[in-house]
């Protein structure tokens, strides 16, 4: 994989003030970028997870395109601790929540811009905490 993207999101209350973050790692040289995100009030945990994923993928697309390249030429290994988001993104679970459907569609459209070898996998909560601090 050319890049690794680790994402996490949550809310203080459910719903409540939403937050998230992502870490982007360029695997060729190990360069890392971490972004902290504030999603405002009345956000659910699942919405925050999707918004963090969308922000990370959009950031990577923009970075590649600014360099005059195509995201389709690069693969990304996406990792997160939200079983719901990972299972929905991989097509194992349906997206039944009407509020999540547009977020899922946006995340999926961004993810599909990358090389077909790209992956999205679940990891333990402890891995997100270790990398992102929450």
N, C-alpha and C positions, 0 to 999 in steps of 0.2 A: 504494500500500500504506500502511496505517496504521502498521504496525510492521515493523522489520527485526530478525531474530534470527540472530546468527552464533554457531555452536557449534563446539567442538573438544574432543576427548578423547584420551587415550592411556594407556599403562602403561609403567612402568619395568621392562622385561622383558615377555615375552608368554607366559603371564600374569605379572603382578607388581602392585605398588602402582598403583592406577588413579587418574587425575586428570582433570579437565576444567574447562571454563569456558564461559560464554556471555556475549554482550553483547546487550542489548536496547536498541533505538533507537526512540524515538517519533518518527516522521517529521514530524509536524506542527510540532514545536518543536526537534527534534534532541536532546532529553534522552536521556542514555545511562546505563545501569546495567550494570555488569560483575560477575559472580559467579565466584569460584574454587571448585572442588569437589574433595573428596577421596572416592574410592570404596572405599578400603580395599585389602587384599591380594588377590592372585589374581584380577585382572581383566584381560581381554584388551583389546587396542587397540579392537577393534570394539565390545565391550561398553561401554567407556568413552565411545566416540563416541555410542552410543545413549543412555547415561545422561545425558550432557551435553545432548543434544537434548531428552530427556524433562524434565529439570530446567528448561530454558529455557521450554519450552511450558507446563509446569505453573505456573511463576512468572507467565507472562503471563496465563493463564486466571484464576489467583487474583487478580491485580492488577485485571483487568477486572471480575470478579465482586464484589470488595470495593467497587468504585465503583458497584455496582448496575446494571451493564450486562451484556449478553450477548456472549460471545466471537464468536458467529455474526454480529454486526454489524460486526466488525473483520476486516481482512485482514492477513496476515503474510507477509513474504518471508523464508523461512528459507534460510540459506546455510551451507555447510560444505565441508570439504575431503576428507571421506570419500566416495569414489566409491561404495563398497559401501552405505553408509547412504542416500545420495541415490538411487541406482538402485533400492534395495529400497523406499524410501518412495514413489517415483513409479511403482512396479509394473513397472519394466523388468527387474528381476532378482527371482527367487524367493528366499525366506528358507529356506535348507536347514539351516542350523545350528540344532539344537534349543535351544541356549542363547540364541540371538538371537531366536527366534520370539516369546517373551513380551515382550521389549523392543520389538521391531518393532510388535507389536499395541498396546502401551501408547502408543508414540509416534504411531502412526497414529490411534488413538482421540482423542488430544489434538489432533493437527493437524486432524482433521476437525471439530472444534468451532468452527473459525474460518470466516469467509466463504469460499464456494467459489472466489473469485478468488485465494485464497492460493496461494503457490508455494513449491517447495523446489528449490534449484539448487546445483550444484557450483561451487566456485571453487578456484583454485590454492592450494597450501599456503602460499605467501608471503602471501596475503591474510589467512589465519588468524593467521599469525605477526605481521603488522603490527597487527592489531586486538587480538589476545588475548595476544600475547607468547610463545606456545609452539606 
